[in-house]
Amino acid sequence: MKLIKHAALCLPLLLSACNYSAPHPISDNERVNHVLTRAAWDFQCQSSDLTLVRSNNYTFDVSGCDKEATYVLRNCDTTSLTGSKCKAVLDSEIKVNTVRGYP
């Protein structure tokens, strides 16, 4: 019984020492950053060159660098003790926009 009592007293100290934070909702900026980072990788260009249009909290249409695609966020409701498991997943094929020149 004494061991349990001492463990209960030490738990707050351990959690603060480990920089514990309870799971919390992922911010809107974090969601957007996940999508832009993944799209920049897929499109092989800078995220600053991309335009993002939100369909809902989990679906985004991205265009830029002469390409377009749709992304869906998975596991993005909250962060966990080990960090965010949030991932942007490609939900369409990447369309390449070709510009037709004049002859």
Secondary structure, DSSP 8 states (H G I E B T S, - for coil): -HHHHHHHHHHHHHHHHTT-----B--HHHHHHHHHHHHHHHHTS-GGG-EEEESSSSEEEEEETTEEEEEEEES-SB-BTTB---EEEE-S--EE-------
